[in-house]
Amino acid sequence: MSFRTNQTRQFQKPFRAPLAALFSVLIFVVAAFSSCSLVSDTTEDRFRFRLSQTEITLEEGGEAWLHLIKTPADGKKLPLIWRTANEEIATVRGGKITAVSPGETYAEVQTNEETFSCKIVVTPRAQQK
């Protein structure tokens, strides 16, 4: 003989639905937050960057190297885009700066997420006696 009636079963069914919904929401929230906390190898947010110099003075025709320093160093290369604001004053190719003519410009290096710049001052070539 069973002590359950049809009335008791009706009360149990609606009670299970909110618990199942709450459990589903809880699983979704935990999954969403745990996947957001992972750091991908392609992001740069766990590294600090700086240029080896913030200002370079060169004589016309001179050359210098500018390096982007990544801390901590992990040996992985990042795609970098090098450029100068005015190539008539100085050019940059892979970090090598060449002074073209007297004036001031900026050399820039761009990573996927940030741009860094260095002031370039080019002085006239010294007169030889």
ABEGO torsion letter per residue (X at the ends): XBABBAAAAAAAAAAAAAAAAAAAAAAAAAAAAAAAABBBAABAAABBBBBABABBBBBBGBBBBBBBBBOBBAGBBBBBBBBBABAAABBBBGGBBBBABBEBBBBBBBBAABBBBBBBBBBBBBBBX
